[in-house]
């Protein structure tokens, strides 16, 4: 490990202290640091509007929301991301502050593996033209506004009609996103190495509507039937795009992947138990 980029959620109260600890460790190990503008440490500043320089790793300081934002921003870069948890629940962030230097030592000595996480390609068509194009690591949500009536969404999978969903909307998630919004809406937990896309209805107005697990290679189209109704497309809970009646959304597996650094000893099921089951018991 010779070069890293350090990107952070500047709103976290302890972010500067953690960044300084990382930069001090890197200085001792002779690791060159491109540090996000405003952190004031490292060897060279990196503006968020700049292209990512050639680095061995991107260290992301924040919670899962910060990680999602950074992963989407640099989705075309083939570089591993290591998350340092400054938030609460962390499914994507790997390192806790309490063992920061020890975790960096493991990274430098090669005691890690790279977990390849699938992403979703999203396109919105209006009057036959692409009006929005983006990418998701967790999920794509198509949902009604706060004061809107129910929406009707006609869903097709590989050209075959699946169903007409009536309710508050639907969620299309990756296995990574199965522990997020989809889980809250009653969707299943999917291990990240299972190549799937999960369709989860949100507050459906029919008893038969249930989550459906689809192949990762499926091409899903959603036609919006929502005249005089506010409806919005939201990606990873961060990026939103207003939808109109007769819009078509196409969702498919992206050619891009997020390379997620995992340190040896931290399995998905250990993280799941810690973040969900132990958290539920202990409050």
C-alpha positions as CSV (number, residue, x, y, z in Angstrom):
1,X,0.0,0.0,0.0
2,X,1.6,3.2,-1.2
3,X,-1.2,5.7,-1.9
4,X,-4.6,6.3,-0.5
5,X,-7.4,8.8,-0.8
6,X,-9.2,10.0,2.3
7,X,-12.8,11.2,1.9
8,X,-15.0,12.1,4.8
9,X,-18.4,13.3,5.9
10,X,-17.4,16.7,7.2
11,X,-20.5,17.0,9.3
12,X,-19.4,14.3,11.8
13,X,-18.2,15.8,15.0
14,X,-15.1,13.6,15.4
15,X,-14.1,13.5,11.7
16,X,-11.1,15.8,12.1
17,X,-9.6,13.8,14.9
18,X,-10.0,10.5,13.1
19,X,-8.6,11.9,9.9
20,X,-5.5,13.2,11.8
21,X,-5.0,9.7,13.3
22,X,-5.1,8.1,9.8
23,X,-2.7,10.7,8.3
24,X,-0.3,10.2,11.2
25,X,-0.4,6.4,10.7
26,X,0.2,6.9,6.9
27,X,3.1,9.3,7.6
28,X,4.8,6.7,9.8
29,X,4.2,4.0,7.1
30,X,5.3,6.3,4.3
31,X,1.9,6.1,2.6
32,X,1.0,9.1,0.4
33,X,-2.4,10.6,1.3
34,X,-4.7,12.5,-1.0
35,X,-6.9,14.2,1.6
36,X,-10.3,15.7,1.0
37,X,-10.2,19.5,0.9
38,X,-11.0,20.9,4.3
39,X,-9.5,18.0,6.4
40,X,-6.1,19.8,6.5
41,X,-3.9,16.7,6.8
42,X,-2.1,14.4,4.3
43,X,0.2,15.2,1.5
44,X,-2.1,16.7,-1.1
45,X,-5.6,18.1,-1.1
46,X,-8.4,16.4,-3.1
47,X,-11.4,18.4,-4.2
48,X,-14.7,16.4,-4.6
49,X,-15.1,17.9,-8.1
50,X,-11.7,16.5,-9.1
51,X,-11.2,13.1,-10.7
52,X,-10.0,10.5,-8.3
53,X,-6.1,10.1,-8.6
54,X,-4.5,6.7,-9.0
55,X,-4.7,5.2,-5.5
56,X,-4.5,1.8,-3.9
57,X,-7.5,2.4,-1.6
58,X,-10.1,5.0,-0.8
59,X,-10.7,5.4,2.9
60,X,-14.3,6.6,3.6
61,X,-14.9,8.3,6.9
62,X,-18.6,8.4,7.9
63,X,-21.6,6.1,8.1
64,X,-23.2,3.9,5.5
65,X,-24.8,7.0,3.9
66,X,-21.4,8.5,3.3
67,X,-20.1,5.3,1.9
68,X,-23.0,5.0,-0.6
69,X,-22.4,8.6,-1.7
70,X,-18.7,8.0,-2.3
71,X,-19.2,4.6,-4.0
72,X,-21.8,6.1,-6.4
73,X,-19.6,9.2,-7.2
74,X,-16.6,7.0,-8.1
75,X,-18.6,4.0,-9.5
76,X,-16.5,4.0,-12.7
77,X,-13.2,3.7,-10.8
78,X,-11.8,0.3,-10.2
79,X,-10.5,0.9,-6.7
80,X,-11.3,-0.8,-3.3
81,X,-13.2,1.2,-0.7
82,X,-12.6,0.9,3.1
83,X,-15.2,2.4,5.3
84,X,-14.4,3.8,8.8
85,X,-17.5,3.9,10.8
86,X,-18.4,7.3,12.3
87,X,-22.1,6.6,12.4
88,X,-24.4,4.1,14.1
89,X,-25.2,0.9,12.3
90,X,-22.6,0.0,9.7
91,X,-23.1,-2.7,7.1
92,X,-20.7,-1.1,4.6
93,X,-18.3,0.6,6.9
94,X,-15.7,-2.0,8.1
95,X,-13.5,-0.3,10.7
96,X,-14.5,1.0,14.1
97,X,-12.6,3.9,15.7
98,X,-11.6,1.8,18.7
99,X,-9.3,-0.4,16.5
100,X,-8.4,2.1,13.8
101,X,-4.6,1.7,13.7
102,X,-4.8,-2.1,14.1
103,X,-7.2,-2.3,11.1
104,X,-4.8,-0.1,9.0
105,X,-2.0,-2.5,10.0
106,X,-4.0,-5.4,8.7
107,X,-4.7,-3.5,5.5
108,X,-1.0,-2.8,5.0
109,X,0.0,-6.4,5.6
110,X,-2.5,-7.8,3.2
111,X,-4.9,-9.3,5.8
112,X,-8.0,-8.4,3.8
113,X,-10.1,-9.5,0.9
114,X,-12.1,-7.5,-1.6
115,X,-15.9,-8.2,-1.7
116,X,-17.4,-7.3,-5.1
117,X,-20.8,-5.8,-4.7
118,X,-23.3,-5.6,-7.6
119,X,-24.8,-2.2,-8.6
120,X,-27.9,-1.3,-10.5
121,X,-28.1,0.7,-13.7
122,X,-31.1,3.0,-13.7
123,X,-32.6,4.9,-16.7
124,X,-35.8,7.0,-16.8
125,X,-37.5,7.3,-20.2
126,X,-40.0,10.1,-21.0
127,X,-41.6,10.4,-24.4
128,X,-39.1,7.8,-25.7
129,X,-36.0,9.8,-24.5
130,X,-33.7,9.1,-21.6
131,X,-34.3,11.9,-19.1
132,X,-32.3,10.5,-16.2
133,X,-29.5,8.0,-15.9
134,X,-27.8,6.9,-12.7
135,X,-26.5,4.0,-10.7
136,X,-27.4,2.5,-7.3
137,X,-25.5,0.4,-4.8
138,X,-28.3,-0.2,-2.3
139,X,-31.7,0.3,-4.0
140,X,-34.0,2.1,-6.4
141,X,-37.3,3.2,-4.8
142,X,-40.3,4.4,-6.8
143,X,-42.8,5.9,-4.4
144,X,-45.6,8.3,-3.9
145,X,-45.2,11.8,-2.4
146,X,-46.3,12.6,1.2
147,X,-49.8,13.8,0.2
148,X,-50.3,11.7,-2.9
149,X,-52.8,9.0,-3.5
150,X,-51.8,5.4,-4.3
151,X,-49.7,4.8,-7.4
152,X,-50.0,2.0,-9.9
153,X,-46.8,0.5,-11.3
154,X,-46.8,-2.0,-14.1
155,X,-43.7,-4.2,-13.7
156,X,-42.2,-6.4,-16.4
157,X,-39.3,-8.7,-16.1
158,X,-37.4,-9.6,-19.3
159,X,-40.4,-8.6,-21.4
160,X,-42.9,-10.7,-19.3
161,X,-45.5,-9.0,-17.1
162,X,-45.0,-9.6,-13.4
163,X,-47.8,-7.6,-11.8
164,X,-49.5,-4.3,-11.4
165,X,-48.5,-3.0,-8.0
166,X,-51.0,-0.6,-6.3
167,X,-49.8,1.1,-3.1
168,X,-47.1,3.4,-1.9
169,X,-44.6,2.1,-4.4
170,X,-41.9,-0.5,-4.9
171,X,-38.2,-1.0,-4.0
172,X,-35.7,-2.7,-6.3
173,X,-32.6,-3.6,-4.3
174,X,-29.3,-5.3,-4.6
175,X,-28.2,-7.9,-2.0
176,X,-26.2,-5.1,-0.4
177,X,-29.4,-3.0,-0.1
178,X,-31.5,-5.9,1.3
179,X,-30.6,-4.9,4.8
180,X,-31.7,-1.3,4.2
181,X,-35.0,0.2,3.1
182,X,-36.1,-3.1,1.6
183,X,-35.8,-4.9,4.9
184,X,-37.9,-2.2,6.6
185,X,-40.6,-2.7,4.0
186,X,-40.7,-6.5,4.7
187,X,-38.2,-7.7,2.2
188,X,-35.8,-10.7,2.7
189,X,-32.2,-10.5,3.8
190,X,-30.0,-11.7,1.0
191,X,-26.3,-12.7,1.4
192,X,-24.1,-10.3,-0.7
193,X,-22.7,-13.2,-2.8
194,X,-26.1,-14.3,-4.1
195,X,-26.6,-12.7,-7.5
196,X,-30.1,-11.3,-7.2
197,X,-32.4,-8.2,-7.5
198,X,-35.1,-8.0,-4.9
199,X,-38.5,-6.4,-5.6
200,X,-40.3,-5.3,-2.5
201,X,-43.7,-3.7,-2.6
202,X,-44.2,-0.8,-0.2
203,X,-47.6,-0.8,1.6
204,X,-49.4,-2.7,-1.1
205,X,-53.2,-2.4,-1.4
206,X,-53.5,-6.1,-2.4
207,X,-53.0,-9.1,-0.2
208,X,-51.2,-11.2,-2.8
209,X,-48.3,-8.7,-3.3
210,X,-45.2,-10.1,-1.8
211,X,-41.4,-9.6,-2.2
212,X,-40.0,-11.3,-5.3
213,X,-36.4,-12.4,-5.7
214,X,-35.2,-12.1,-9.3
215,X,-32.0,-13.0,-11.2
216,X,-29.3,-10.4,-11.2
217,X,-29.4,-10.7,-15.0
218,X,-33.0,-9.7,-15.2
219,X,-34.0,-6.5,-17.0
220,X,-36.9,-4.8,-15.2
221,X,-39.2,-2.2,-16.6
222,X,-41.6,-0.2,-14.5
223,X,-44.4,1.9,-16.2
224,X,-45.9,4.7,-14.1
225,X,-49.6,5.1,-14.0
226,X,-50.0,8.0,-11.6
227,X,-52.0,10.8,-13.2
228,X,-52.4,13.8,-10.9
229,X,-50.2,12.1,-8.3
230,X,-46.8,13.1,-7.0
231,X,-44.3,10.3,-7.5
232,X,-40.5,10.2,-7.2
233,X,-37.6,8.0,-8.0
234,X,-35.0,7.8,-5.2
235,X,-31.6,6.1,-5.5
236,X,-29.8,5.0,-2.3
237,X,-31.9,7.3,-0.3
238,X,-29.9,10.3,-1.6
239,X,-30.6,11.1,-5.3
240,X,-34.2,11.9,-6.3
241,X,-35.9,12.5,-9.6
242,X,-39.6,13.5,-10.0
243,X,-41.6,11.1,-12.2
244,X,-44.6,11.7,-14.4
245,X,-47.5,9.7,-15.7
246,X,-46.4,7.3,-18.4
247,X,-42.7,7.5,-17.5
248,X,-40.8,4.2,-17.9
249,X,-38.0,3.2,-15.5
250,X,-35.5,0.5,-16.7
251,X,-33.4,-1.2,-14.0
252,X,-30.7,-3.8,-14.7
253,X,-27.4,-5.1,-13.4
254,X,-24.7,-2.5,-14.0
255,X,-21.3,-3.3,-15.5
256,X,-19.8,-1.4,-12.6
257,X,-19.2,-3.0,-9.2
258,X,-18.3,-1.6,-5.8
259,X,-15.1,-3.1,-4.5
260,X,-15.6,-3.4,-0.7
261,X,-12.6,-4.1,1.5
262,X,-13.3,-6.6,4.2
263,X,-10.7,-7.4,6.9
264,X,-10.2,-11.1,7.8
265,X,-12.4,-12.2,10.6
266,X,-15.4,-10.0,9.7
267,X,-18.0,-12.1,7.9
268,X,-21.3,-10.8,6.5
269,X,-23.1,-12.9,9.1
270,X,-21.1,-11.6,12.0
271,X,-21.9,-8.0,10.8
272,X,-25.5,-9.0,10.4
273,X,-25.7,-10.4,13.9
274,X,-23.9,-7.4,15.4
275,X,-25.9,-4.7,13.6
276,X,-29.4,-6.3,13.7
277,X,-29.8,-9.1,16.2
278,X,-27.5,-7.8,19.0
279,X,-28.8,-4.3,18.5
280,X,-32.4,-5.4,18.8
281,X,-31.7,-7.2,22.1
282,X,-29.7,-4.4,23.6
283,X,-31.6,-1.4,22.2
